[in-house]
C-alpha cells in the first residue's frame, strides 16, 4: 500500500523532543515532524538511516515527516498512522466474507478502530502498531500505555454485549519470529492481554512488507502470551 508520494533519505542526528527530529540529508539538515510519539530510543540512534515523507499540506511547520528507519537488517516503518491505513486495506482479506467495514466505531462511551460485519457476525477491532523488536521478538508497547489497557477492557465489554472482539497487532517490519506483550515495560498491559484472550478476544499479529513509500500487511506471526 502506497502511503507517501515523495520520500527522501537521510541520517538521524537528534530528537530534541518527541515531535521533532533533525536529519542530515543531501540538501542539508532537515527539521522533521516525527510521526510517532513513542520513545523509539532503540530506533532513532545517531547516524541511523531514516526515510522522510515530504508533506503536501499548505501551512505545515515542517517540510517532512520522519516515517521509517533502518535498524540492522530490518527496515521499520514507524509512522503511527500507517497501521490503521494498512489494516483498512487488509481487513477484507483477514476477515473473509466481510460485508461492512466501518472505521472509528463508537461502542458506548468508547471509540474503537473498526467495526466489521460478516453476515450476521458483528465484530469490534482495535489496531496496535508495533515498532519494537528484540532478538527477533516483536514487542508491544515500547512505553506504558493505560490507553491500551482501556482498549482491551473495551473489547471485553463488546463480548459481554454479544459482539465479536479482536485486537490486531500490526508489526511494522518483516523478519520477526513471534509477537509478545512487553511485560518488562508494562506488566499491566501484558496481564490485560492475557485476560482478554481468555475472555474470548481474538488476538492477531501480522508482519508487514515495508518499502520507502508504503507498507502492506503481510503474513501472520505467532503470538506468545506466556
Order of alpha helices (4+ residues) and beta strands (2+ residues): beta-beta-beta-beta-beta-beta-alpha-beta-beta-beta-beta-beta-alpha-beta-beta-alpha-beta-beta-beta
